[in-house]
């Protein structure tokens, strides 16, 4: 646990030394909401639904960039090789990374919630905010495994475009930008099986008050197991120096 907290502090201070990353990462979901979603938040229920969707989108973005892009970039640095020689387990490194990522994701969500409260008629209790945040922290874990697979397999140059392509595609197909019933009919059928759809459906339970769907939680867990296996396979492949 001590090693994990050291990794957490190291990653946190490393990110804070790059204000452009911090500001860009934290502000983008709020700007995206104001440009594309705020005009559709005409009622409290619509505002609540969009808040849940964009909070999930914010967490997803932080996870992908922390574990996909940052991990791929880190592999090219001498520190990465030195870290391998230290008596620190992979579990401690992962736990420290996920804590740092969740801190930034939570701060991004707080900024987004402030913007939504100012610009819409959102109607949600503080307890529901807290439950939503705790859910997103826990439910982001499957996507961390997927992002690790990208970071392990990709080079520093290819990680950003590949992460963006997967992250944006999953966001669109899962209904994080546009409610699923507003998607084209052919996309709606695909959306029902997307991990991001399962991810956001439970977020809507906390933000809008929709009935809890056990199917969504089980579906997300199934995807999480698949992504975990992918990350383990990617770790083995990366050890053979195969890079995309």
KEMAR-80019 format. One record per residue (C-alpha): residue number from 1; x, y, z negated. Coordinates in steps of 0.02 Angstrom, whole numbers, plus 50000, padded with zeros to 5 digits. Layout:
N
> num	c1	c2	c3
> NUM	X	Y	Z
...
***
This chain:
244
> num	c1	c2	c3
> 1	50000	50000	50000
> 2	50144	50119	49960
> 3	50219	50090	50132
> 4	50050	50123	50214
> 5	50034	50289	50122
> 6	50210	50338	50176
> 7	50164	50302	50358
> 8	50002	50401	50332
> 9	50095	50554	50266
> 10	50226	50542	50403
> 11	50095	50534	50542
> 12	49992	50673	50464
> 13	50139	50793	50450
> 14	50200	50744	50623
> 15	50032	50792	50698
> 16	50020	50953	50598
> 17	50186	51008	50673
> 18	50099	51015	50843
> 19	49964	51150	50829
> 20	49918	51134	51013
> 21	49872	50952	50985
> 22	49777	50988	50825
> 23	49677	51133	50896
> 24	49645	51052	51064
> 25	49589	50887	50988
> 26	49477	50963	50856
> 27	49397	51098	50963
> 28	49362	51000	51123
> 29	49208	50900	51062
> 30	49127	51061	50998
> 31	49160	51153	51161
> 32	49097	51005	51260
> 33	48938	51007	51157
> 34	48910	51194	51182
> 35	48939	51185	51371
> 36	48838	51028	51412
> 37	48727	50972	51268
> 38	48670	51126	51171
> 39	48544	51181	51305
> 40	48457	51012	51283
> 41	48447	51025	51092
> 42	48279	51114	51097
> 43	48199	51023	50951
> 44	48267	50967	50781
> 45	48255	50784	50832
> 46	48350	50815	50995
> 47	48483	50913	50900
> 48	48499	50772	50772
> 49	48517	50642	50909
> 50	48649	50743	51001
> 51	48742	50775	50839
> 52	48755	50587	50808
> 53	48811	50558	50988
> 54	48945	50692	50988
> 55	49008	50646	50815
> 56	49035	50469	50881
> 57	49119	50544	51036
> 58	49236	50647	50926
> 59	49290	50494	50825
> 60	49314	50392	50983
> 61	49429	50524	51060
> 62	49541	50537	50907
> 63	49557	50348	50896
> 64	49604	50328	51080
> 65	49735	50465	51077
> 66	49809	50413	50911
> 67	49825	50229	50951
> 68	49834	50230	51141
> 69	49930	50384	51198
> 70	50031	50417	51041
> 71	50084	50236	51020
> 72	50141	50227	51202
> 73	50241	50387	51182
> 74	50316	50330	51018
> 75	50388	50172	51097
> 76	50510	50277	51199
> 77	50583	50361	51044
> 78	50731	50296	50941
> 79	50622	50306	50785
> 80	50511	50165	50850
> 81	50658	50045	50861
> 82	50724	50103	50692
> 83	50553	50076	50613
> 84	50557	49895	50672
> 85	50712	49867	50565
> 86	50630	49931	50406
> 87	50542	49816	50280
> 88	50370	49882	50330
> 89	50236	49764	50391
> 90	50131	49792	50547
> 91	49980	49798	50434
> 92	50051	49944	50334
> 93	50092	50038	50493
> 94	49917	50009	50562
> 95	49833	50059	50399
> 96	49938	50219	50387
> 97	49898	50263	50568
> 98	49711	50233	50548
> 99	49705	50341	50392
> 100	49791	50486	50483
> 101	49675	50465	50632
> 102	49520	50463	50522
> 103	49573	50622	50432
> 104	49582	50714	50598
> 105	49422	50632	50659
> 106	49330	50686	50502
> 107	49393	50866	50518
> 108	49340	50865	50701
> 109	49168	50804	50650
> 110	49153	50940	50517
> 111	49192	51075	50646
> 112	49066	50997	50766
> 113	48931	50993	50632
> 114	48962	51176	50590
> 115	48945	51224	50774
> 116	48786	51120	50793
> 117	48709	51196	50636
> 118	48744	51371	50701
> 119	48686	51342	50880
> 120	48535	51226	50857
> 121	48390	51188	50740
> 122	48468	51027	50677
> 123	48380	50960	50523
> 124	48477	50833	50421
> 125	48519	50813	50236
> 126	48694	50819	50163
> 127	48677	50637	50110
> 128	48640	50588	50290
> 129	48794	50684	50347
> 130	48898	50587	50221
> 131	48825	50419	50272
> 132	48854	50459	50455
> 133	49036	50504	50421
> 134	49069	50347	50320
> 135	48989	50240	50454
> 136	49093	50319	50593
> 137	49253	50292	50494
> 138	49217	50106	50475
> 139	49142	50077	50647
> 140	49289	50158	50737
> 141	49400	50010	50693
> 142	49354	49901	50846
> 143	49404	50043	50962
> 144	49570	50060	50871
> 145	49610	49880	50924
> 146	49565	49923	51104
> 147	49674	50079	51099
> 148	49818	49979	51025
> 149	49808	49864	51177
> 150	49828	50015	51290
> 151	49972	50086	51187
> 152	50063	49918	51183
> 153	50047	49883	51370
> 154	50064	50056	51447
> 155	50213	50169	51472
> 156	50215	50346	51405
> 157	50168	50414	51577
> 158	50025	50294	51613
> 159	49946	50290	51439
> 160	49859	50460	51453
> 161	49767	50432	51619
> 162	49721	50253	51575
> 163	49660	50302	51401
> 164	49558	50445	51474
> 165	49482	50334	51607
> 166	49427	50201	51481
> 167	49376	50325	51345
> 168	49272	50436	51461
> 169	49193	50287	51550
> 170	49142	50206	51387
> 171	49073	50372	51323
> 172	48965	50396	51477
> 173	48906	50215	51491
> 174	48866	50207	51305
> 175	48754	50360	51310
> 176	48865	50473	51205
> 177	48846	50621	51324
> 178	48673	50588	51395
> 179	48537	50489	51303
> 180	48527	50314	51378
> 181	48349	50339	51442
> 182	48411	50485	51548
> 183	48544	50379	51634
> 184	48512	50305	51807
> 185	48415	50142	51795
> 186	48561	50035	51855
> 187	48674	50115	51724
> 188	48544	50089	51587
> 189	48556	49900	51608
> 190	48745	49908	51591
> 191	48733	50029	51444
> 192	48637	49904	51338
> 193	48792	49794	51325
> 194	48926	49927	51299
> 195	49021	49934	51133
> 196	48995	50122	51130
> 197	48807	50097	51145
> 198	48808	49985	50992
> 199	48922	50113	50907
> 200	48807	50261	50936
> 201	48642	50171	50904
> 202	48686	50148	50721
> 203	48748	50329	50715
> 204	48572	50380	50771
> 205	48501	50284	50624
> 206	48592	50404	50507
> 207	48572	50565	50608
> 208	48393	50547	50672
> 209	48317	50415	50558
> 210	48290	50284	50692
> 211	48258	50107	50629
> 212	48417	50013	50586
> 213	48463	49891	50724
> 214	48557	49738	50663
> 215	48583	49691	50845
> 216	48691	49846	50866
> 217	48798	49806	50715
> 218	48821	49624	50769
> 219	48859	49679	50947
> 220	48991	49801	50888
> 221	49068	49667	50777
> 222	49076	49547	50925
> 223	49163	49677	51031
> 224	49280	49713	50885
> 225	49334	49531	50877
> 226	49366	49532	51065
> 227	49467	49693	51052
> 228	49566	49619	50907
> 229	49615	49469	51014
> 230	49661	49588	51156
> 231	49775	49686	51041
> 232	49861	49527	50982
> 233	49887	49470	51162
> 234	49950	49643	51209
> 235	50075	49637	51066
> 236	50144	49472	51130
> 237	50154	49535	51309
> 238	50238	49698	51257
> 239	50371	49595	51169
> 240	50417	49526	51340
> 241	50446	49703	51406
> 242	50297	49702	51524
> 243	50231	49879	51549
> 244	50091	49950	51656
***
